[in-house]
Amino acid sequence: MDLTKISASEFTRIQGLLQKKGKLQDEIRSIDAELTAIQTGAAPAATRGRKPGRPAKPAPKPEKAKAKAKAKGGKRGAVKDAIIGLLKAAGPEGLTAREVADKLGAKPINISTWFSSTGKQIPQIRSAANGKRVWDEAAAAAAPEAPAEPASEPVA
């Protein structure tokens, strides 16, 4: 074969075939190593489950794992307790969602969404003038309670 007379398309095709051949040879080496490990009773190779030629993923650093755990949140209901505490402390003048967010270090849209969903279910939280929310103790007494379940009659 005269290499000076190869066209560009043939050269590209040969290049692709050589790359494919190299990958297959790597895969065969990996399979051979795994078979040898099984025959000798040694631990399986670390490359198991990965495509040949791919580097292993580095183990996560402990500092980052701790930071992620803290970022995901704390105790269940902590946001609710914090918002209620702020509204009680603000008194009758109340607070806006932005003011609550600034004090909690949260995004205002998240607090606004909380008020429109979860906060709506709490009868003591009511809307006041200028977009403020107020904690109203009297609202809890006026809120209708869930009806009691009727007593079941004994079966004869």
Secondary structure, 3 states (H helix, E strand, C coil): CCHHHCCHHHHHHHHHHHHHHHHHHHHHHHHHHHHHHHHHCCCCCCCCCCCCCCCCCCCCCHHHHHHHHHHCCCCCCHHHHHHHHHHHHHHHHCECHHHHHHHHCCCHHHHHHHHHCCHHHCCCEEECHHHCEEECHHHHHHCCCCCCCCCCCCCC
